[in-house]
Amino acid sequence: MSEQLAIEAFERSGAWLKGHFVYTSGRHGADYLEKFRILEDPVATTALAGLIAARFRDSEVELVAGPTTGGIILAFEVARQLGVQAVYAERGPTDGWVLRRGFAVGSGTRVLIVDDIVTTGGSLEEMVACIETAGGSVIGAGVLGDRTGGFRRLAVPFYACLTVEFPSYPASACPLCRAGTPLSAPRGSKPSPAAV
């Protein structure tokens, strides 16, 4: 039921795009999840954040943390629904996520991490490290969409509103390229250099 709600939200908001995309990894594929189409829709964002909040409601969450940019809106809404506060992490001067702007996590605070779309899981792992470095205890992670098809594993309980597996190909073996399908740029993103 929750997966169906997520599919409907992604499709209704225009967040599930079809075409010929070059992913950040450089691989090609026919599907793309444009997270900002969800996050610009308060009804969809509230409903999906509600699925994450419901999944972790009995986990004694004390704080919700999300990375910039998409994680800010999601962390706020999940925290609101759980009745706790939210903090936001930003990219550090070298790598990973850091807490700035006076955000702090008390020692042992039970923290739920949220994010928009998981592609490799690296950002979530960096968020876990950020919160643990700040003294918090990460009790779980919730995301709007998991593009790994459920294969991404974390050391904490993980929940995705939508789990999909998008086949991807190296440019040299892309069936879309062979078929002459033109490259498209995801809405809200700069076109890939290969698409210009």
Protein Blocks (a to p, Z undefined) as FASTA:
>chain_A
ZZmmmmmmmmmnopaccdddddfkopacfbdcdfklmmmmmklmmmmmmmmmmmmmmnop
abdcdddfklmmmmmmmmmmnopacddddddfknocddeehiacdehiacddddfbdfkl
mmmmmmmmmmmmnopacfbdcdfbdcknopaccfbdcddfbacddddddfklgfklmnop
acdddehiacdfklZZ
